[in-house]
Amino acid sequence: SSVAASPDAKQLAIAQGHTIHLYDLSGTNIRDVAVDDVVRELLFAPNSATLAASVGPALLFIETSGGTVSAHATLPNAEGTGRQATRQLFSRDSQRLVAENGESSYALVDVSTGKLAALTEFLYEDHERGVRVPSHLHTVDISADGDYLVGQSDHLPTVQIWDLSTGTMLPELCGRDCRQMGTLVSLLKWSPTGMKVAVVLQGGLNPDVDGKVSLWDVSSHSPELVLDPAQPQAKVLAKRPAPQDQVSVASPPPTAAPAFVHTMAVRAVATSPSANQLVTASDDGFLKIWDPGQGMLLRQLKLLVPASALAFSSDGAILAVATTQGEIRLWETHSWREFPPYASKQGQINALQFLPGNRFLVIAGEQPHVAVVDLVAQTVVKELVHISRSSGCVGKTCAKKRTGQGEVVEGLSFLDGPAWLMTSSRSGRVVWDSTTWHEVERPSGVPEAWSGLGWNQPFVWTTTRTRDPKSMTLAIWDPKHNKLWAGLDTFTNRDMEVDHGPPVGLGTAMALDSQQRWAATRVGERISVWDLSAKVKRKTFHVRTPSHLYWTSDGKHLIVSTLNRKILVWSLETMAPVHYLRDPSVAR
């Protein structure tokens, strides 16, 4: 059972089994509200007019004056574990409710409609595997107005603030003071005004706050007061100026106004190799087709189950869309006529890859094998068992050893020319000859670590070492002649992190236009555009938390996807940003 009292002390709610009893404490009225499942938690809104009830996987909003359900909300579970909301908080105006949604996300719900207003996900970009994984928060507190969350996650050795109304991560709270691996935060608490945060941390680089209770000013991101149990009075620290936004003079940020493409996290992005079209898929269940150069949303398709992977055929005539439940849906991209779907029985699909000719599709899901499917016959013609090889050394002799049974594949890449398919798991990569489906144990002509550049590209990209052991270079490799074709950006590990904030690694990325005239590279948050005919860098600009790079099929526009549901379109002609893609129906 659960019990809650209204803030005005006039009502009492008691849950027993499938019934909520509403007691009027100023009189004798009792209203009973019957629900479909066991009630786990009750919470009154500040105005006492609404009662939130956690019933199974749903949230019910009950109008207390009449004892009727006014709205119903079902939260999307980011981890698919079936966990139910446990932490809830109403905003001061009683119009919104913040609810914990599993271990790695928080949902903001509109109380009047029950609709999801925003979803804040704590995801870590694992660039080695090319996937985003949940990052759990150890210590959390939500501001009294329900607008902000402060917490420490698995992958951030610092204290971070998130804007729950937009789902975006804001500048870190404690910066260098607690930026050290092993820093443990045991308490976080917002002040009633939301201007201060009380912190208890162990470790960090500031001895004034290590092991003590400290009060931090949010605007200046600095500690102002320290409470030490061993001292008779609090210690007041010198004030720091509020940090100013730093703008690179040589590389100013884009002037195009950012906008969102989906209401929830974007799971997959793909560009057509033959038409200037971009497709995005999101947890909101929509598949959206864009003309990126014009910034136009051409059409959108509502899926019953969200998509988790996308792939165009080599001529762009077919789009394959994989769902989180293993179904493969196929569209002809000229008329957008849908073909019969294919049930892969692989659970959530991690990656798709067409083979030349459009008939065969490679599917990697949650099963420890990769299926090669004949889309015409709707049958599996080959199953590839991915078994990585690990280095084992005896004395001074090293050899590659098998690591065990088949592994779940999380990435697929195809190389034209030798017709190789590369499958990637968490522990390694395997290269296959797609003409025989034999494993290529020692691929000739390519470096040990490489990535494909898409359809009709004779090159791969890789990272090479420099004379400086701390530096690396992004490079384009020519497999046909087994040599370096172009050396591009040189960088260090620090360059791959976000410019400002906690040391979050964003890794690197590269895209080549269809004529191999221009290359776009990304190192951390810096995007560079290279003229490959002269091997000269023509432009560098900054984008916050970028992810992947794409060129339109005509080579006129560069597309930069980001981790926060924004997609920038950049013009090669003007060497400047054009716009962010925007769906007018998406406000946040």
Residue, then its C-alpha position, 0 to 999 in steps of 0.5 A: s500500500s501507499v499513502a500520500a497527504s496533500p500539501d494543503a493538508k485537506q486530503l489523504a490518499i491511500a492505495q490498497g490493491h487496485t483501489i485508491h481511497l481519497y479522503d476529504l479531511s475537512g468533511t466525511n467524503i471518501r472517493d474511490v478510484a479503481v485502477d487496473d493494476v497494483v498502485r505502487e506510489l502516490l504523489f500530490a501536486p503542489n496545488s493539491a488538485t492532481l494526484a499522480a499514481s504509479v500503476g504498473p508501467a503507467l502513470l495516472f493523473i487523478e483530478t482529486s475534486g471529482g476522483t476521476v482519471s484526467a490523463h494517462a502516461t506510459l513512459p518509454n523505457a530506454e533500457g528495455t528492462g521493464r523497470q518502472a518509474t520510482r523517483q517522481l517530482f512535480s514542478r512548482d506550477s503543478q503542470r509537469l511531472v519528472a519521473e525516473n525512467g529506468e536507470s539511465s533516463y528521466a521523463l518530463v510529462d505534461v500533466s494535463t495531457g499525459k504526453l511526454a514533453a522531453l526525455t533526458e537520456f544519460l548515454y555514453e558514446d562508445h566510438e570504438r564500437g560505434v554505439r551509444v550505451p547507457s550511463h547510470l547515475h550514482t547520485v542524483d537530485i532534481s531542482a524544486d521547479g523540476d527543470y534541472l537535474v544534477g548528478q554523477s554518472d559512470h562515465l563522467p568523473t565530475v558533477q554534471i547538470w542537465d536541463l530536463s525541459t530539453g534533455t541537454m547536458l549543461p556545463e559541468l558544476c565542479g569542473r577541474d575541482c572534481r575532474q579526476m578518475g575515482t572521484l566519488v560523490s555521495l550527496l547532491k542537494w539543490s537549494p530551494t531557489g535552484m541557485k546553489v547545490a550542496v555536494v559531498l565528494q571524496g577525491g578530486l583536485n581541490p583539497d578544500v572540498d575533499g571529504k567535506v560538505s561544500l556549497w556550490d554556486v551554479s552560475s560561477h561553477s565554484p564552491e563558496l562555503v565548506l562545512d568541516p565537522a572537525q572545524p568549529q565554523a564554516k569556511v568561506l571561500a574566495k568567489r570566482p568570476a562566472p565563466q564566459d563563453q569562449v569563442s574561437v576567433a579562427s573557428p567561430p561556431p555556426t550561426a545557424a539556429p539549432a533546432f530538433v529533428h525528433t522529440m526523442a533520441v535519434r537512433a539512426v541516420a542514413t544518406s541516399p547514395s543517389a538522391n539528396q535525401l537524408v533519413t532519420a529514425s528516433d525512439d519517438g517512432f517516426l521515420k523522417i525523410w529530408d531534403p537536407g540542402q533545402g532544409m525540408l521535411l519531405r515526409q514522415l512515416k509512423l512506425l509501431v515499433p521504433a527503428s534501430a538501424l537504417a541502410f540504403s541499397s547501393d543505388g539508393a532505390i531501396l531503404a531498409v529499416a530495422t526495428t527494436q523487435g527484429e522486423i525488417r521493413l523495406w521501401e522503394t524510395h521513388s514512390w515510397r511503396e512498401f515491400p513485404p516486411y521480413a521477420s529476422k527473429q534476431g531481437q533488436i537489430n544493431a546494424l544493416q548492410f546491403l550487398p551489391g545488387n540490392r537482393f541480399l541484406v546482411i542483418a546483425g542483431e542480438q543473436p550471436h550470428v549474422a544473417v545474410v538474407d535473400l530479400v526476394a525469397q525471404t530466406v537466410v542464405k548464409e549465417l556468419v559466426h563472428i569469433s574475434r581473435s585475441s593476441g596471445c604471446v608465448g615468450k617472444t612469439c605472438a599469435k592470434k587466438r580464438t576467443g570462444q563462441g560466436e559474439v553479438v555483432e554491433g557494426l557492419s561495413f562493406l568495402d567495394g573492390p575486394a567486396w569485403l564485409m567487416t563485422s565488428s563486436r565489442s572484442g574485435r573485428v572479422v573480415w569476410d569475402s562476400t563472394t565465398w563467405h570465407e573469413v579473410e584472416r589476414p586482409s591484404g592492402v588495408p591497415e589492421a584497423w580501418s573503417g569503410l567510407g560507404w558505397n562506391q568508395p575505393f578507399v578506407w579511413t584509418t588512424t596512423r601513428t606519428r613520430d610523436p608517441k602522443s599524436m595520431t593522424l587521420a588518414i585515407w588509405d588506398p587498399k588497391h595499392n596498399k598505401l597511404w593516399a592522404g594524411l589529414d588531421t594530426f591530434t592527441n587524445r585530449d583533442m578527441e574530448v569535448d572542448h568545455g566540460p567534463p572529459v567526455g571522449l567523442g572520438t573521430a569520424m570521416a566522410l568522403d564525397s562521391q567523387q573523392r574531391w572533398a573529405a570531412t573529418r571530425v576530431g572531438e568537436r572540431i570539423s575540418v573540410w579538406d580539398l583532396s586535390a591539393k591535400v589542403k585543409r580549407k575550413t575548420f569549425h566547431v559543433r557541440t557534441p557532434s557524432h557522424l558525418y555525411w555528404t549529400s550525393d551531389g557533394k554540395h552539402l556536408i551533414v553533421s549529426t549530433l548527440n542532442r537531436k540536432i543535425l547541421v547542414w553545411s555548404l561547400e559552396t559558401m564554406a559556411p553553415v546553412h541551417y539546422l534541420r527542423d521539424p516545426s512540430v518539434a518544439r523541444 
